[in-house]
């Protein structure tokens, strides 16, 4: 087995539970050890690729083992429900026999717990790290996942056919803010696949134009700063003049400027959130949502229908360290949506918000 953890290139150590504890001690890394599951919980900053710490050559672990036993676990009502673990979303705990070292109890990922046939005793496993969010904090768990062996492509193998399009949004005109990247881009792609006429706006014109090319001939891009009411109004009126209707608005555009409200060191204030950063995040995330919604609603009222989908966040419900401005905007969006649902429902305009957790995309 290759060396997964080592202090010197010339002195490799095997990946075992004991050597891992020893390494943590040598590097003075804080960890929480669960005696019940034998899982290790580490601070994310010390475990994630891209960390500024130079002592983490062991992040891409090469520890290997085989599954000796497993249990499908259903977590009842508890704080873990916020992490997405519930009776409809079980996970697997297993005992792994390492190639070199003792048996190790850990999480097993990459298998379908609802289909026991995907979990087999003796299956080859590879060490892995799993980030686990419980609604308040993120923990990184050392676990194992199956080693996937890519099968050689057959020359006669038929290519997989794309998933059938249901075209649920055929002919619908959908406006998506912040559509050049991340969740906005993914939304635009899905809406286009469902037959919608997608109109995205963003401040990144170059990227936005490239995205539109992939969405089909009916898609279009406009450079718009959602914090600027005049630009928003011009955009909405131009789109309506072209299509004579607006069916969907997705308020997705958002930015972050994270900082502590007040940071104190040795009893002295050393840093605090700049007022300009607070104002900027509020102007884009909160006022931008207000601007776009207010500009679109009169057209939806006239046609007697519409859907407005607003991007909030899990932090808008639970708060998050260092994000006073961002959390305020996401909580504010939830409040506005509750008002708009009451005010606009009689016009057959449906208003909702989504509150996703941390998502691995560009913001």
Beta strands, then each sheet from edge to edge (+ up, - down):
strand 1: 5-8
strand 2: 11-13
strand 3: 31-33
strand 4: 40-42
strand 5: 64-73
strand 6: 91-98
strand 7: 103-109
strand 8: 124-133
strand 9: 138-146
strand 10: 173-177
strand 11: 197-202
strand 12: 220-223
strand 13: 248-251
strand 14: 262-265
strand 15: 268-272
strand 16: 306-311
strand 17: 349-354
sheet 1: 1+ 2-
sheet 2: 3+ 4- 9+ 7+ 6- 5+ 8-
sheet 3: 12+ 11+ 10+ 13+ 16+ 17+
sheet 4: 14+ 15-
end
